[in-house]
């Protein structure tokens, strides 16, 4: 009887393929062609257009638009806002993910909902919220104006808007990762007498480093490309509060197409660099996972 049962037991690899995985060659190539066509029209063609338009009047016009005073100011402001917002969101994301996944407390689900809030609110609305809070007629605006502390139409307002629209990325990348890992290792470290900081640096951080880096990359990409919220709080002061996306819009509205596409090509290059870094991180993470699995199997 046991032999009969064993004979009827078939490994998953030897089972016949289901209809979902046994399409004809024609269907497979059709699906691939549709995917490539969609990617070409929606992604590749616009990228080619950006660089073609950027160099339409020659390299001299391209580089002149890049080194122009207002363009350099926009580049500096974009990088500065990202350099401030990303570390803040990294600290918040790690703290929020740690609290949500390692502890039980009242309002836990409410905190998760708040983290997702920027995904549900339009960036323009979030910019208007900061204007209502810190504008000249806002709740706290008069206090800051009296003390000569500019918020709206200045760097602090741009940073606040950028932080708001980007703070879910790190936390949302870490929460499912840390939930899947559980808290057994941290509990073991506590039982051995390790302090909280020691547990974080020696146990938690090594386990989440790839997910953390991935979240930081996504956060940085969104921070540099943010338009809606920053547009509301910046005031569009040329050479002072215009980020790169806002500078591109102004140049385009003034019919300086070659210059606008030149600055836009810089944003595209930054996005491509971000994509390359993201791919490297994913590859490193995959290699580390494979190595860990091979060691555990031994």
N, C-alpha and C positions, 0 to 999 in steps of 0.2 A: 504493500500500500504506500509505504514511504517512498519507494522507488518510483511508483506511478506519479505521486505528487511532485517529486523532484523532477521527473521527466517533463511534467507540464509547466514547471516554473521557468519562465523565460526572462532573461535579463532585459532591462529597458533598452540597451543598445541594440539588441537583436529583434526587438518588436518591430512590426511593419510601421512605416511612417504614416502619420495621419494625413488627411486631405490638406491640412494647413501647411504641411511641409513637403508635399509631393506635387507641387504645381509643375506644369509642363515648362520646357525651356522657353517657349515663346512668351508665356505669361511672366516668367521671371525677368526676361529682358525687357518686356513692356513696362513692368513696374520700375525697373532700373532707369529706363529711358524717361519715364514720367518724372521720377525724382531728380534726375540730372537736368532735365528741362526746367523744372521749377526752380532748382538752385541757380541755374544759369540766368534765368530771367529776373529772379528776385534778389540774388546776392552778387553773382559774378558780374553781370552786365552793369549794375549801378556802380560797382567799384571801378570797373574799367572806365566808365563815363567820368567819374570824379577825377581820376588821374589824367584822362585825355583833355578834359576841360582845363585842368590846372596848368598843363603845359601847352595849351592851345596857342598862346602868344609867345611861346619860347621860354627857355630856362631863365633868362634875365628877368622877365616879368614875374615869374614864379618866385625866385629868390628875393626880389624886391618886395613882394607882398609879404613874405615871411619875416624879413628883417625890419619891416616898417614899424615905427614906434608903437602904434596902437596894437599891432599884431603881437609884438613882444610883450606888451603889457597884458594882453589877454592870455598869452601862453603862461606867463608868470602867475597870474591870478588863478588860472585853472589848476596848475600844479600845486600852488600853495593851498588852495581849498581842499584838494585831494589829500595833500600831505597832512593836513590837520584832521579832516573828517575820517580818513581810513583808520588811523591809530585809535581814535575815540571809539569808533564802531567795533574795532577789534577787541578792545578792553570790555566794552559793553556786551558784545556777543559771547565772549568766553564766560563772563560772569553770569549772564542770563542762562546760557546753556548749562553751566555747572549747577546753578540753583534749580533749574527745572528738572534736570535728569538725576541729580544726586540727593535731593531733599524733598520732603513732603511738607507743604505749608498751604495756608488758606490763600486763595486768590491765584493759585498756580495757573489755572486755565485762563483766568483773566489776563495774566501776564503774557501768555502765549498769544492771546487775541490781540493785545496791544502791539506785540512784535510784528504781527501780520498787517497792522493798520495801514502802513504806507503802501502796501500792495493794493489796498482797496480804495484809497483816496487818490484823486488826480493830483499830480505834482503842482498844477496851477492852484488848486484849492489849498494845498499845504503852504504855498508861498503866501497866499492871501491871509492864512491864519497868522503867520509871523508878522505881516503888515498890521493886522488888527491888534496884535500883542505889543509890538515894538515901534509902530509907526507914530507919527507926530500926534495923531488923535487916538492912539491905542491905549491900552490899559497901563502899560509900563513905559510907553514912549516919552511922555513929558519928563519923567524922572531921569532917564538917560540923556535927554536933550539938555536938561538943566545942568547935569554934571559933565556935559561935553563928551559923552560916550556914544559915538555913532554905531547904530545897529543896522537899521534899514538903509539901503543905498550905500553900503560899506562892506568891508570884508567879513565882519562878524555875522551879518545877516546872510551873506552868501554861504558861509560855513554852516550856519544853523540849518538853512534849507537843504544843503547837501547832506548833512548828517541825518536829517529826517528821512529823506528819500532812500538812503542807502543803509540805514542801520539794521534792516532785517537780514541782510545777506550772510553775514558771518554767523549770527545766531541760528538762522534757519539751516545752514550747512552743518553746524555742529550738533544740534539737538537730536536729529535721528541717528547720527553716528554714535553719540554718547549713550543714547538709549539702547542701541544694539549692543554696545560693549558692556553695559551693566555697571554695577558698582562693587563687584566682588574683589577686584584688585585693590581698590581704595579701602575697603573694609579690612582686608588682610594687612594693609600697611598700617591702619589705625591699631589693629590688634598687636602689631609689633612695636608700637610706640612712636610712629612717625608723626611729625607735626603737619598742620594743614599745608604750609608752603612746601614742605618736603614732598608731601603726597602729590601736590600739583606739579612740581617741577620734575619729579622722578617717575611718576606713574601716569598721571592724567595727560600732561602735555605731550610726552612721546607717543601716546596712543592716538592723539587727535591732530598731530602736526600737519599731516597731509590735508585733512579736511579743513583745518584752520587756514592753511596757505591758499587752498582753493577758494574759500570764502573771501579772503582778503583780496584775491585777484578779481573776483566778480564785483566786490565792493568798489575797488579802485576804478574798474572799467565804467561802472555806472556813475561814479563821482565825476570823472572827467567829461562824460558825455551828457550830463544833466542839463536840461534846457528849461522846462516849464517852471519849476519852483524858483530857480535862480533868476529867470527872466522877470518874475514879479518883484523880487526883493532887491534886484540890482539897481534899478533906475536907469539902466542903459547909458551910463556916463562913459563916453568914449575915452579910452586910455586910463580909466580908473576902475570901473565896476563891470566891465564887459569880459566875460569868459570867452573861450574859443567858440563854442556854439553860438553865443550871442553876437560875437564879432562876425562870424560867417553870415548870420542873418542880415546884419546891417549892411555888409558889403554887397550882398545879393540884392537887397532892396534898393541900393544905390546904383544898380546895374554894373557893378564892378565884378563881373562874373569870373574872370580869370583869377582875380585876387581872392574872391570868396572860395572858389574851388581849391586854390592853393592852400589856404588855411584848413579847409575841410580835409584835404589830403593828409595833413598832419594828424588830424583826429583819426583818420582811417589807419595810418601807420601805427599810432598808439594802440588802436584796437587790434591790429594784426600782431603787434608785439605781445599784447595781453593774451591773444589766442595761442601764440607759440608757447608762452610761459605756462598757460593753462594745460596745454597738451603735454608739456614736459612733466608737469606736476602729476597729471593723470598717469603717465607712463611710469614715473618713479613710484607712485602709489601701487600700481599694478605689479611692478617688479618686487616691491617690498611684500605685497600680499602673497605672491607666488613663493617667495623665499620663506616666508613664515609658514605657509602650508606645507612646503617640502620638509622643513625642519620638524614640524609637528607630526608628520607622517612617519618620519624616521624614529 
